[in-house]
Amino acid sequence: MNRLAIAAFVAAVVLYFLSLYIYMPILPAFVAGRSLHLADVGVVLSMYGLWTAILRMPTGITADLTGRNRPFLVAGTLLGAAGAGLMVAGGSLGTLLAGRALTGAAAAAWVPMMVVFAAYFPPRQAIFAASFLSLASSLGQIMGTLTTGLVESKAGPTGPFIVAIAASIAAAAIFAFVRLPPKKTERSDTLSPSSILAVFRRRDVLVPALVNALCQFAVWALTFSFMPLLAHRMGANAGQAGLIMTLNIGSNLAANLFATLRADTGHRRLMLYGSFGTFALGAILAALGPNLGYLYTSTILMGLANGLLFPILVGLSIQYVDGSRRATAMGIHQSVYAIGMFTGPWAAGLIADALGIRPMFAIMAAISFVGPGALILLYSPPRVPSRT
């Protein structure tokens, strides 16, 4: 195990996520300032999830076919810089939409990141690797959102976007030179449409992905879209909005750490049900809370829930898949759950326009508990590790 390479890889992942999240606390209000309709805000914010959903599966399949991950790592991080630059350069809804779409394309790099990092460890530690890298992603997110208010106060509303560009370029430079683990399995050119379909049809791959899609539907509708806007309407400034998101990601990080240490010990289904209930409780608090204190508690609860369920579901989706198909399985998983990232903000915008932001939070609370809870009952791992 090359510890220096692992450390460099983790550092690049931290910078990558810092670049994607440093402007997130101000982005909903930034978009809302250019439109009178919450539905427009939802559409712009949903572009991230849409292009993530479109590109992650082809990225995973192509990485398996070519056996090359580095080009996707470098290109993905540079797309993050391009997206941030376009959003800050243009003032119209169209340029914001295009810039947000580019950052969604950048997020496709998360597929090879997870697969490459898992390859640094033996297959039995798949959930540990997923949890550890999720921990690194949470660290990058919290570093970004924690500094949003400070950067904006010093450099204005364009400052966070400029920092995002610099962090993206730095991450790309590390990915360009870091030592990647060699492929240890058979050649990936045996992939065919039928074998890809076989991976997609596997219950141990598809069910965790569908569960995660429903979870991310609510996470991205609330935490990363309308929670900052609700806080803004309750009188929060940029620093307070950033604190709300920082508390969410900080609790997410704490839950990632717990998952890293404990997710391989069993009781995963119980952990998942606890996560679904905790997230729903957090959403209800946001729907009913009369002041920012309730939003702080709400965001912590939702962060804890997402930080625990996410690495467990990701790890389950690749744990029994052969190494030469793991990028394909990971691409499938991430493309499927990214559908929730896309549809969540879009649907939330429509509901908020029709009923108001707070009733929308209550509806999302119900969806986030009932849907994933029912689906996870269908999960069943193969009795013998498959070579599919």
C-alpha positions in Angstrom: 0.0 0.0 0.0 1.5 3.3 -1.1 0.6 5.7 1.8 2.1 8.7 0.1 -0.1 8.2 -3.0 -3.1 7.6 -0.9 -2.5 10.8 1.1 -2.0 12.8 -2.2 -5.2 11.3 -3.7 -7.2 12.2 -0.6 -5.8 15.7 -0.7 -7.0 16.1 -4.3 -10.4 14.8 -3.4 -10.6 17.4 -0.6 -9.7 20.2 -3.0 -12.2 18.8 -5.6 -15.1 19.0 -3.2 -14.0 22.3 -1.7 -14.2 23.7 -5.3 -17.8 22.3 -5.8 -19.2 23.5 -2.4 -17.6 26.8 -1.5 -20.2 28.8 -3.3 -23.1 26.5 -2.4 -24.4 28.5 0.6 -24.9 31.6 -1.6 -25.8 30.0 -4.9 -29.6 29.6 -4.3 -30.0 33.3 -3.3 -27.5 34.2 -6.2 -29.9 32.5 -8.6 -33.1 33.8 -6.9 -31.8 37.3 -7.4 -32.1 36.8 -11.1 -35.7 35.4 -11.2 -39.1 35.9 -9.6 -40.0 32.2 -9.5 -38.7 29.5 -7.2 -39.3 27.0 -10.0 -36.5 28.8 -12.0 -34.2 28.4 -9.0 -35.0 24.7 -8.8 -34.3 24.2 -12.5 -30.9 25.9 -12.4 -29.8 24.0 -9.3 -31.1 20.8 -10.8 -28.6 21.0 -13.7 -25.9 19.7 -11.4 -27.8 16.5 -10.7 -29.0 16.2 -14.3 -25.6 16.1 -15.9 -24.2 14.0 -13.1 -26.9 11.4 -13.9 -26.3 11.6 -17.6 -22.5 11.2 -17.4 -21.6 9.0 -14.5 -22.7 5.7 -16.0 -20.9 6.3 -19.3 -17.8 7.5 -17.4 -17.7 4.2 -15.4 -18.3 2.0 -18.5 -15.6 3.9 -20.5 -13.1 3.7 -17.6 -13.6 -0.1 -17.5 -13.4 -0.4 -21.3 -10.2 1.6 -21.5 -8.7 0.6 -18.2 -7.7 4.3 -17.7 -9.0 6.5 -14.9 -6.5 9.4 -14.9 -8.0 11.3 -17.9 -11.4 11.3 -16.2 -9.9 12.5 -12.9 -8.1 15.4 -14.5 -10.8 16.4 -16.9 -13.5 16.2 -14.3 -11.8 18.6 -11.9 -11.0 21.1 -14.7 -14.7 21.1 -15.7 -15.4 22.2 -12.1 -13.2 25.3 -12.7 -14.9 26.0 -16.1 -18.4 25.8 -14.5 -17.5 28.1 -11.6 -15.9 30.5 -14.1 -19.0 30.6 -16.3 -21.4 31.2 -13.4 -19.3 34.1 -12.1 -18.7 35.6 -15.6 -22.4 35.7 -16.7 -25.3 37.3 -15.0 -28.2 35.7 -16.8 -30.2 32.6 -15.9 -28.9 31.0 -19.1 -25.2 31.3 -18.1 -26.0 30.2 -14.6 -27.7 27.2 -16.0 -24.8 26.4 -18.3 -22.3 26.8 -15.5 -24.2 24.6 -13.1 -24.4 22.0 -15.9 -20.6 22.0 -16.2 -20.2 21.5 -12.5 -22.6 18.5 -12.8 -20.3 17.1 -15.6 -17.4 17.7 -13.3 -19.1 15.5 -10.6 -18.8 12.5 -13.0 -15.2 12.3 -11.8 -16.5 11.0 -8.5 -17.0 7.6 -10.2 -13.3 6.9 -11.0 -12.3 8.6 -7.7 -14.2 6.0 -5.7 -13.1 3.1 -7.9 -9.4 4.1 -7.9 -9.4 4.7 -4.1 -11.1 1.3 -3.5 -8.3 -0.3 -5.5 -5.7 0.8 -3.0 -7.4 -1.6 -0.5 -8.4 -5.3 -0.7 -12.0 -6.1 -1.9 -13.2 -7.0 1.6 -12.5 -3.4 2.7 -14.8 -1.9 0.0 -17.2 -0.3 2.5 -14.2 1.0 4.6 -12.7 2.6 1.4 -16.1 4.1 0.4 -16.6 5.5 4.0 -13.0 6.9 4.2 -13.3 8.7 0.8 -16.7 10.0 1.8 -15.0 11.3 4.9 -12.5 13.1 2.7 -15.3 14.5 0.5 -17.1 15.8 3.6 -13.9 17.5 4.8 -13.6 19.3 1.5 -17.3 20.3 1.6 -17.0 21.7 5.2 -13.8 23.5 4.4 -15.6 25.2 1.5 -18.9 26.1 3.2 -17.1 27.2 6.4 -15.1 29.8 4.5 -17.9 31.1 2.2 -18.8 34.0 4.5 -15.2 35.0 5.1 -14.3 34.9 1.4 -17.5 36.8 0.4 -16.8 39.5 3.1 -13.3 40.0 1.7 -13.7 39.6 -2.0 -17.4 40.1 -2.6 -20.0 37.6 -4.0 -17.6 36.5 -6.8 -14.9 35.5 -4.3 -16.1 32.0 -3.6 -16.3 31.2 -7.3 -12.7 32.4 -7.8 -11.5 30.2 -5.0 -13.4 27.3 -6.5 -11.5 27.8 -9.8 -8.1 27.8 -8.0 -9.0 24.7 -6.0 -10.1 22.8 -9.1 -6.9 23.5 -10.9 -4.9 22.4 -7.9 -6.8 19.1 -7.6 -6.3 18.5 -11.4 -2.6 18.9 -11.0 -2.4 16.4 -8.2 -4.5 13.8 -10.1 -2.2 14.3 -13.1 0.8 13.1 -11.3 -0.3 10.9 -8.3 0.6 7.3 -8.5 -2.5 5.2 -9.2 -2.9 1.5 -8.1 -2.4 -0.9 -11.0 -5.4 -3.0 -12.2 -5.3 -6.4 -10.5 -8.0 -8.2 -12.4 -8.6 -9.5 -15.9 -8.6 -7.3 -18.9 -11.6 -5.0 -19.0 -12.1 -5.3 -22.8 -14.3 -8.3 -22.2 -17.1 -5.8 -21.4 -20.1 -6.0 -23.8 -23.6 -4.6 -23.8 -24.9 -7.9 -22.4 -22.3 -7.9 -19.5 -23.1 -4.2 -18.7 -26.8 -5.1 -18.6 -26.0 -8.0 -16.4 -24.3 -5.7 -13.9 -27.3 -3.3 -14.1 -29.8 -6.1 -13.4 -28.0 -7.3 -10.3 -30.2 -6.7 -7.2 -27.2 -6.1 -5.0 -26.1 -3.2 -7.4 -29.5 -1.8 -8.4 -31.4 -1.7 -5.0 -28.8 0.3 -3.1 -28.7 2.7 -6.1 -32.5 3.2 -6.1 -32.5 3.7 -2.3 -29.8 6.3 -2.6 -31.7 8.0 -5.4 -34.7 8.5 -3.1 -32.4 9.7 -0.3 -30.5 12.1 -2.5 -33.9 13.4 -3.9 -34.6 14.8 -0.5 -31.0 15.7 0.4 -30.6 17.9 -2.7 -34.1 19.3 -2.5 -33.5 20.5 1.0 -29.9 20.7 2.2 -28.3 22.0 -1.0 -31.1 23.9 -2.5 -33.9 25.4 -0.4 -32.5 25.3 3.1 -30.1 28.2 2.4 -33.0 30.1 0.7 -35.3 29.4 3.7 -32.6 30.7 6.0 -32.1 33.8 3.8 -35.8 34.5 4.0 -35.7 34.1 7.8 -33.0 36.9 7.9 -29.8 34.9 7.7 -26.8 36.6 6.2 -24.1 34.8 4.1 -22.1 33.7 7.1 -25.2 32.3 8.9 -26.3 30.5 5.7 -22.8 29.1 5.4 -22.9 28.0 9.0 -26.1 26.1 8.4 -24.5 24.2 5.5 -21.3 23.8 7.4 -23.1 22.2 10.4 -24.8 19.8 7.9 -21.5 18.8 6.3 -19.8 18.6 9.7 -22.3 16.2 11.0 -22.1 14.4 7.7 -18.4 14.0 8.3 -18.9 12.7 11.8 -21.3 10.1 10.5 -18.8 9.2 7.7 -16.2 8.6 10.4 -18.6 6.4 12.4 -19.4 4.4 9.2 -15.7 4.1 8.5 -15.2 2.5 11.9 -18.4 0.5 12.3 -20.1 -0.2 9.0 -18.2 -3.4 8.5 -19.4 -4.8 11.8 -23.0 -5.6 10.7 -26.4 -4.1 11.5 -26.3 -2.1 8.2 -30.0 -2.4 7.6 -30.8 -1.1 11.1 -28.3 1.8 10.5 -30.1 2.6 7.3 -33.6 2.7 8.9 -32.2 4.9 11.7 -30.8 7.2 9.0 -34.1 7.5 7.1 -36.0 8.4 10.3 -33.4 10.9 11.4 -33.5 12.7 8.1 -37.3 12.9 8.1 -37.2 14.3 11.7 -34.7 17.0 10.5 -36.9 18.0 7.6 -40.0 18.3 9.9 -38.1 20.6 12.2 -37.2 22.9 9.3 -40.9 22.9 8.2 -42.1 23.9 11.6 -39.3 25.8 13.2 -39.9 29.5 14.0 -36.3 30.7 14.0 -32.8 29.9 12.8 -32.0 27.7 15.9 -34.4 25.1 14.6 -32.7 25.2 11.2 -29.3 24.6 12.9 -30.8 21.5 14.6 -32.5 20.4 11.4 -29.4 20.6 9.3 -27.3 18.6 11.9 -29.9 15.8 11.9 -30.1 15.6 8.1 -26.3 15.7 7.9 -25.9 12.8 10.3 -28.4 10.8 8.4 -26.9 11.3 4.9 -23.4 10.8 6.3 -24.2 7.4 7.5 -26.5 6.1 4.8 -24.4 7.3 1.8 -21.2 5.3 2.3 -23.1 2.2 3.4 -25.2 2.2 0.2 -22.2 2.9 -2.0 -20.1 0.1 -0.5 -23.0 -2.4 -0.7 -23.4 -1.6 -4.4 -19.8 -2.7 -5.3 -18.9 -5.1 -2.5 -19.7 -8.3 -4.5 -18.7 -7.0 -8.0 -15.5 -8.2 -9.6 -12.8 -5.6 -9.9 -13.0 -5.3 -13.8 -16.7 -4.3 -13.5 -16.5 -2.1 -10.4 -16.3 1.2 -12.4 -19.3 0.1 -14.3 -21.2 -0.8 -11.1 -20.1 2.5 -9.5 -21.2 4.4 -12.6 -24.6 2.7 -12.5 -25.0 3.5 -8.8 -23.9 7.1 -9.1 -26.0 7.7 -12.3 -29.1 6.2 -10.6 -28.8 8.2 -7.4 -27.9 11.3 -9.4 -31.5 11.1 -10.8 -32.6 12.0 -7.3 -30.1 14.9 -7.2 -31.6 16.3 -10.4 -35.3 15.7 -9.7 -35.2 16.8 -6.1 -34.4 20.5 -6.6 -36.7 20.6 -9.7 -39.7 19.0 -7.9 -39.0 21.0 -4.7 -39.1 24.2 -6.7 -42.5 23.3 -8.3 -44.0 22.3 -4.9 -42.6 25.4 -3.2 -44.0 27.6 -5.9 -47.5 26.0 -5.4 -47.6 25.5 -1.6 -44.7 27.4 -0.1 -41.2 26.4 1.1 -42.3 25.0 4.5 -45.0 22.7 3.3 -42.5 21.4 0.7 -40.1 20.5 3.5 -42.9 18.4 5.2 -43.7 16.6 2.0 -40.0 15.8 1.5 -39.9 14.4 5.1 -42.5 11.8 4.2 -40.8 10.9 1.0 -37.4 10.5 2.6 -38.7 8.0 5.2 -41.3 5.9 3.4 -39.7 5.5 0.0 -36.1 4.3 1.0 -37.6 2.3 3.9 -39.8 0.3 1.6 -37.1 -0.3 -1.1 -34.3 -1.5 1.2 -36.4 -4.5 2.1 -35.6 -5.8 -1.4 -31.9 -5.8 -0.9 -30.2 -9.3 -0.9 -26.5 -9.9 -1.4 -25.4 -12.9 -3.5 -24.5 -16.0 -1.5 -21.2 -16.3 -3.4 -19.2 -13.4 -4.7 -20.1 -13.0 -8.4 -17.7 -12.7 -11.3 -20.2 -10.7 -13.3 
